[in-house]
Amino acid sequence: MFYLLYYLIQMKILFNKNDLNEALNNVSNLGFVPTMGSLHKGHVSLIKKSIKDCSKTIVSIYVNPKQFNNKNDFDNYPRNNKKDLLILKKLKVNYVYLPRTQDIYDSYKINKIKISKKDQILCANFRRGHFEGVIDVMNRLTKIIKPKKIFMGEKDFQQLFLVRKFISKKNHCKIIECKTIRNSGKVALSSRNLLLKNHELIKASKIAQNLILFKKIIDNQKEIGNLIKLKKHELIKLFNIKIEYLELRNKLNLKLSKKGLNSKIFFAYYINRIRLIDNF
């Protein structure tokens, strides 16, 4: 408890909108890193980029119930505010926003955001209402914080794409796209990785390495034909996993693509009950 209080004194921890408005009153070039906590090196890279690019940096920690399709998923999401605050203090973050749900959702009356049919692809197709929840909370947080730049990772590429589409122009801020950070086994860093057992993490590593190599192969081919379909069957057979989607899409507009160049492989799958996503 002593250590937590020490860090509260050294770093501005903001629990409500009024305190936040007072603290940020004269900040012009503000960088914002939205998180759901359980911070890892991927988050750290976003925060360092914000600190480098902006005069002040604010990090939010809020596990948003509206973007979870499954209550158990929400309840089991890893949380450790004390550890997160120690990480943020070490990084010399200026502000941390730890809002209550009512502070976010009672702040503004905002029209309900609906994802268009053409955007109901990838995760939006399998997690109905998820991105409406993400975009809604991001819209509210952006209106409250009023940042100049928002720093987001490529690991959640569809999320980044939709936030840029729906929020960037509306709130006069720039979305800064940051490279996916991977562990030594090439698994994209994610808070969900904490839910994996060691042998499951090893399996995820082998899958990631398989797809990284596959992407290099199709980048050198004019047409991919049915290679994606064949790869999907191969992964299921080789690793005994459930795959939601394995698709090649243009990285600028997320339309289905037949060429590896200027495209990304988008991948969502389950290792037992843990859902993981990645792109290559």
N, C-alpha and C positions, 0 to 999 in steps of 0.2 A: 504493500500500500504506500509506503514511504516513497519508493521509486516512482510510482505512478504519479503521486502528488508533485514530486520534483519535476517531472517532465511536463506536467500541466502548467507549472509556473514558468518553465523555460520556453515553452512553445504554446502559441495561442490555440486553445482547443475551444471550438465554437459549437454550442449545443442547440442554438435556435437562430431563427432568421434575424431577430433584432440585434443580437450580439454580432452576427455576421455582417450586417449592414454597417454597424458602427466601426467594426474592425477594418472593413474594406473601403471605407468612405473615400479615401484619397489615393487608392491604388489604381493606376491606369493600365499598366501592362501586366495583367494577371494571367498566369497559367493555371489550368485546372486539370487535375487527374482524378476522374471518377472511379471509385473501386467499391467492391463489396467486402473489403477486408481480406484477412488471411493472406497478407502480402508476401510476395515472392520476388525473385530476381527480375521477372517480367515487369512487375509494377515498378520496381526500383529503376529500371531502365527508362520508363516513361517519366518518372519523377525527376531523374537526373537531366533528361532532355528539357523538361519544363524549367528547371532551375537555370539551365544554361541559356535558354531562349528568352526567359521572361524576368522582369524585375522582382516579382513575388510569385510564390506558388502555393496553391491550396489543394489539399487532397480530401476528398469526401470518402467516408466509410459508411455505407448503408446497404444492408441486404434487403432488396426491394421485393416484398411479397407478391406484387402484381405481375412479376415476370416469371414466376414459377407456376408450371402447370400442375405440379404435384406437391401437395402439402408436406409429404415426407421428405421430398427433395429440399424444400425450404427449411424444414426443421433440422435436417442433417447437414446443411451447408456449414462448412468449417468456419468458426468464429474465434478470434483471439485478439481483442482490442488492446490488451496490455502489451502483448508482443508487437503488435502493429505500431503502437505509439513509440515504442523504443526504436523501431526501425526508422520511423519518420523523423524522430529527434536526431538520430545519427546522421541522417541525410540533410539536416538543417532546413527542413520544410518550414515555411512561415506560418501556415494556418492548416488546421485539421477541422473538418466539419463533420460532426457526429449527430445528424438530425434525428428527431423522432418522426414517426410516420405522419402524425397529424401536422407537424411543422411543414412538411413538404406538400401534403395533399390539401391542407386548408389554406395555403398561401395564395393560390391563384385559381380562378375558375377558367379552365382550359377546355376548349372543344375536344371531344373524343377523337383520337387519331386512329384512322383506319388504314391498314396496309392494302394497297391495290392488288388486284388479281395477279398482275404481272410480277409483283414482289412476293407472292406466296410461293416461294421456292425454297429449296434447301431447308434450313431450320424452321423457317416460317411455315412450311408445309407440314412439318411433323410436330411443331410446338405451337399450336393455335393460340393466339393471344399473347405469346411471349414477346414479340417485338413491339406490339402495341404498348405493352407494359414498360419495356425498355425505353422506347421513344418518349412515352409520356413522362416517366421520371426524369429522363435526361433533359427534356424540355423544361420541366419545373425547376430542376437544379440549375440549369443555365440561366433561367430568368431570375432566380434568387441570387446567384453568385456573380453573374455578368462578366464572365472571363473574356479575354481577348483571344485566347487559344485553348483548345481542348486536346489533350494528348491521349490517343487511343492506339492499341496494338493491333497489328495485322492478324494475330491469331484468331480474333473474333471478327473476321473480315466482313461478313454480311452485316453484323451490327454496326461496324464502322461505316459501311456503305450507306445504310439506312439513316443513321444519325446525321451524316453529312447531307443527305438528301432532304431530310425533314427539318433539321434544326439549324444548320450552319447559317444559311441566308436569313432565316427568320429572326435569329438572335444576334446577328452581326458578329459572329465569331468564326474563327478558322479551326478546322479539324486537322490536327497534325497526325499523320499516319506513321507509326513507329514499327520497326522490324520485330518479328516474332523472336522471342528468346527461347532457346532450347537447352535442355540439360545435356550431359555428356553422351547420353544415349540417343540424342536427337528428338526426344519427346518435347513437344511444346509445353512450356511451363503453364500450369493452371492450378488453381486452388483445389480443384477436384482430384488432382494427382495424389493429394493427401489421403484420399479414400481408398487408394489402390494398395494392395498388398505387394510385397517385394517381387514375387513371381509374376504378378499382373503388370507391374511397371516394366519388367524385363520384356514381357510380351508386347507391350505398347511401344517399346523401343525398337524391337524387331520390325513391327508394322511400319513405324515412321521411317526407318532406314530403307525398307522395301519401297515405299512410295516416293521417297526422295530420289532414289535411283531410277524408278519408273518415270518420274517427271523429266529427268535428264534425257532418257531414251526418247520420249515422245517429242521433246523440244527439237530434236534433230530429224523429225519426220514431217513430210508435207501434209499427210492425212493420217489420222489415227484410226479410222475405220471402227472396228468393234473392240479395240484394245482395252478401253475402259470397262466394257462389259466382261471381257475375259479376266481382267485384273480383279474385278469384284468377286468373281467365282473362285479365283485363285486364293484370295485373302480369306474367304470363308472356309475353304477347304484346309488351307495351311494353318490357320490360327484358331479355327473353331469360334468365330465371333459373329455377332448379329450386326449387319450393316444397314443403317437407315438410308444413306445415300453415298454414292461415289460418282461425282460428276465433274466434267471439265467445262469451265465457264470463263468467258472473257472477263478480265479483271476490271475493266472500265465500266461495263454495263451489266455484268452478271448474266448475260445471255449464254445459252449453250454454245459450245465451240467445238470445232473439228480439228483445231490446230493447237499444238502445245505452246507455241510462242504467244506472248501477251495474254496468256490464260493461266488459270490456277486450277489445280485439282482440289475440290471441296469434298470433305470426308467427315461423316458422323457414324459412330459405331459404339457398341457396348462391349465392355469386358465385364462379364457377369452382369451386375445391375448398374454399373457405373457408365454413364454416357460421356463420351469424349468427342471433341471436334478438332479438326485441324485443316490446314490448307497448305499446298506446296507449289 
